[in-house]
Amino acid sequence: MTDVLIVGAGPTGLALACDLARRGIDCRVVDQAQGPGTASRAKTIQPRTLEVADDLGVIDRVLELGAVHVPTRHYDRGRVISEAVEAAIGTSEPGVPYAPVWLSQPMFEQILRDRLTELGGRITWGTAVTTVQEDGDAVEVSMRTATGEQSITARYVIGCDGGRSLVRRQIGATLQGVSYGDHRWWLGDVRVQGLDRHCQHLWMSPEHGILSLFPLPGTNLWQFQASIPADDPNPVQPSLDLFRRLLTERAGLLDVTITDADWLSLYKINVCLADRYRIGRVFLAGDAAHIHSPAGGQGMNTGIQDAYNLGWKLAAVLGGAGPALLDTYELERRPVARAVLEDSTARLHAVMRATRDGDGSAAQRGLTGDFTTGLTIAYPDSPLTTPLPDSDSARVRPGDRAPDAEGVQPGSGRTVRVFDLLRGPHWTLLTFDRGHPAPCSTIDDPLRTVRITTDTKATGPGVVLDTDGQIHRVYDIREDSAVLIRPDNYIATRSPIRPDTHQMTTCTAQPS
Ligand SMILES: Cc1cc2nc3c(=O)[nH]c(=O)nc-3n(C[C@H](O)[C@H](O)[C@H](O)COP(=O)(O)OP(=O)(O)OC[C@H]3O[C@@H](n4cnc5c(N)ncnc54)[C@H](O)[C@@H]3O)c2cc1C
């Protein structure tokens, strides 16, 4: 018997397990594989996912092992045309602390596994879920292990079991979408001699298509990607010889050699969305719920955001909150997945068009945008969001992600980031004033209340001095106000505090 059974120890399942473990939820993770996967697959951790990594306590390790601002060198066969770092769109704005980090999926998963161990969680490998049956009060799950069949009863089951999800099939949800039969890629993790590792190398030509070699940080491997010609009805299976031949044909660098490979693959692009994310006590998250083109680097990132959205809601309901809170998971996350599917498909077509035109820079530009950072994802129409009156033109609005900014701790003068205040499983109420504290002491655990004031004489615990007004500016505070922030660091509501009574005029989305 367990409260939550997570099926699948990929990035989605691991992020969810970390989030639940830090909230003290009884949770088990099982995976049919005998151990962690080693193929690189995703290699970009987007800014919003880095903010989740910050909250889950793994950001330092990610920044230590990953690389930022990796330049791309464009070639015309053996001749270098240009070398530049693609601007990390949106990340130079105030309130955005992290630019995209390049780190291979297996290394990020290792960081999450280490964190899960620290939090007291563990993964049972070699355990394949075979049936999932929901009976209203609980879910009965059968599993096949090396020693035979086992069963477990869980209050909730989360299918984080990837694109071929058995959990999805067991609950009768279906993936709906299309397969882009003519968008296929040879992929692999290879070792290369004779190539500069400080940048990504990219060859594009209307004649041969795309070839790229990306140095995977923290390893001696390169991720190899080569497009398969659209008119090839029957592409050959990937092999070291094939990859060497493609390198010679498309790159023409005779002094560069692929020495060996750890992973060789042929990848076909499907774009699909599950028709529902939940049946009763069983939920889908990550690739089990949505799969799409890797253009824009969204798959792993979207799965982790799913987990981050679901974790606090499951913990709240297990702790006594009304079960209707769980309905908001699909309401909030399925539209995001739909938008990711559309965006990544549009990017794929843009890249293929740029390739036909032989324009490598356009292709590279087509891979990133404000949307891919994950920072623009918002839940303005969620039942958990209190909309502002039409007359209120605040730039930072309920439903938006809570931005970061810096203030100062009274007494010590130490810098305090808003993200320091948000980090952890609690809700946060930020009250903003320019000299008169708001009476917020009646609200306590699980709500952290912080007074953010420009009054430099203010002291005491729970006070942050906004000496130069940066936090007020980033949150677009124009009068004394309160901002209520959810555990996944989205703004639930904001409202003015009336100067005469110091009462908030509206604050309907209380944690209860
Ligand atoms: C070539 C390539 C490049 C990519 N590039 C990017 C990128 O740049 N950025 C990005 O964000 N994403 C990228 N992705 C997508 C990313 O790899 C996936 O979105 C991500 O792995 C999904 O994570 P997940 O945890 O949902 O599922 P998975 O990683 O698929 O994990 C599912 C887990 O469930 C286990 N499992 C399956 N069935 C069962 C069962 N019945 N019982 C128990 N366990 C089970 C599996 O063994 C597996 O460990 C790329 C993918 C590919 C293939």
The ligand as a Tripos MOL2 file, in Angstrom:
@<TRIPOS>MOLECULE
LIG
   53    58     1     0     0
SMALL
NO_CHARGES

@<TRIPOS>ATOM
      1 C1         16.4470   12.5140  -30.0060 C.3       1 LIG1
      2 C2         15.6550   13.2110  -28.9740 C.ar      1 LIG1
      3 C3         15.9660   14.4980  -28.6810 C.ar      1 LIG1
      4 C4         15.2340   15.1570  -27.7120 C.ar      1 LIG1
      5 N1         15.5590   16.4330  -27.4010 N.ar      1 LIG1
      6 C5         14.8950   17.0800  -26.4170 C.ar      1 LIG1
      7 C6         15.2790   18.3840  -25.9870 C.ar      1 LIG1
      8 O1         16.2200   18.9920  -26.5070 O.2       1 LIG1
      9 N2         14.5920   18.9410  -24.9760 N.ar      1 LIG1
     10 C7         13.5630   18.3060  -24.3650 C.ar      1 LIG1
     11 O2         12.9840   18.8730  -23.4190 O.2       1 LIG1
     12 N3         13.1820   17.0530  -24.7330 N.ar      1 LIG1
     13 C8         13.8150   16.4350  -25.7520 C.ar      1 LIG1
     14 N4         13.4600   15.1630  -26.0990 N.ar      1 LIG1
     15 C9         12.3060   14.5380  -25.4640 C.3       1 LIG1
     16 C10        12.6320   13.9040  -24.1100 C.3       1 LIG1
     17 O3         13.6590   12.9630  -24.2430 O.3       1 LIG1
     18 C11        11.3720   13.2560  -23.5660 C.3       1 LIG1
     19 O4         10.3230   14.1930  -23.6490 O.3       1 LIG1
     20 C12        11.5450   12.8040  -22.1070 C.3       1 LIG1
     21 O5         12.3830   11.6890  -22.0080 O.3       1 LIG1
     22 C13        10.1910   12.4230  -21.5200 C.3       1 LIG1
     23 O6         10.3740   12.0690  -20.1940 O.3       1 LIG1
     24 P1          9.3450   11.1080  -19.4520 P.3       1 LIG1
     25 O7          9.8870   10.9430  -18.0730 O.co2     1 LIG1
     26 O8          7.9830   11.6490  -19.6140 O.co2     1 LIG1
     27 O9          9.3870    9.7400  -20.2610 O.3       1 LIG1
     28 P2         10.6120    8.7710  -20.5320 P.3       1 LIG1
     29 O10        11.8980    9.4960  -20.4640 O.co2     1 LIG1
     30 O11        10.2810    8.0290  -21.7750 O.co2     1 LIG1
     31 O12        10.5900    7.7740  -19.2920 O.3       1 LIG1
     32 C14         9.5960    6.7750  -19.1590 C.3       1 LIG1
     33 C15        10.0980    5.7030  -18.2120 C.3       1 LIG1
     34 O13         9.0330    4.8050  -17.9680 O.3       1 LIG1
     35 C16         9.5190    3.4890  -17.9530 C.3       1 LIG1
     36 N5          8.3900    2.5860  -18.2860 N.ar      1 LIG1
     37 C17         7.7460    2.4750  -19.4650 C.ar      1 LIG1
     38 N6          6.7480    1.5720  -19.3800 N.ar      1 LIG1
     39 C18         6.7760    1.0860  -18.1090 C.ar      1 LIG1
     40 C19         6.0020    0.1100  -17.4020 C.ar      1 LIG1
     41 N7          4.9780   -0.5530  -17.9890 N.pl3     1 LIG1
     42 N8          6.3100   -0.1520  -16.1140 N.ar      1 LIG1
     43 C20         7.3440    0.5110  -15.5000 C.ar      1 LIG1
     44 N9          8.1070    1.4200  -16.1310 N.ar      1 LIG1
     45 C21         7.8210    1.7340  -17.4110 C.ar      1 LIG1
     46 C22        10.6210    3.4880  -19.0020 C.3       1 LIG1
     47 O14        11.5390    2.4380  -18.7760 O.3       1 LIG1
     48 C23        11.2330    4.8760  -18.8090 C.3       1 LIG1
     49 O15        12.3210    4.8470  -17.9050 O.3       1 LIG1
     50 C24        14.1740   14.4950  -27.0620 C.ar      1 LIG1
     51 C25        13.8750   13.1730  -27.3850 C.ar      1 LIG1
     52 C26        14.6030   12.5250  -28.3240 C.ar      1 LIG1
     53 C27        14.2940   11.1000  -28.6450 C.3       1 LIG1
@<TRIPOS>BOND
     1     1     2 1
     2     2     3 ar
     3     2    52 ar
     4     3     4 ar
     5     4     5 ar
     6     4    50 ar
     7     5     6 ar
     8     6     7 ar
     9     6    13 1
    10     7     8 2
    11     7     9 ar
    12     9    10 ar
    13    10    11 2
    14    10    12 ar
    15    12    13 ar
    16    13    14 ar
    17    14    15 1
    18    14    50 ar
    19    15    16 1
    20    16    17 1
    21    16    18 1
    22    18    19 1
    23    18    20 1
    24    20    21 1
    25    20    22 1
    26    22    23 1
    27    23    24 1
    28    24    25 2
    29    24    26 1
    30    24    27 1
    31    27    28 1
    32    28    29 2
    33    28    30 1
    34    28    31 1
    35    31    32 1
    36    32    33 1
    37    33    34 1
    38    33    48 1
    39    34    35 1
    40    35    36 1
    41    35    46 1
    42    36    37 ar
    43    36    45 ar
    44    37    38 ar
    45    38    39 ar
    46    39    40 ar
    47    39    45 ar
    48    40    41 1
    49    40    42 ar
    50    42    43 ar
    51    43    44 ar
    52    44    45 ar
    53    46    47 1
    54    46    48 1
    55    48    49 1
    56    50    51 ar
    57    51    52 ar
    58    52    53 1
@<TRIPOS>SUBSTRUCTURE
     1 LIG1         1 GROUP 0 **** ****
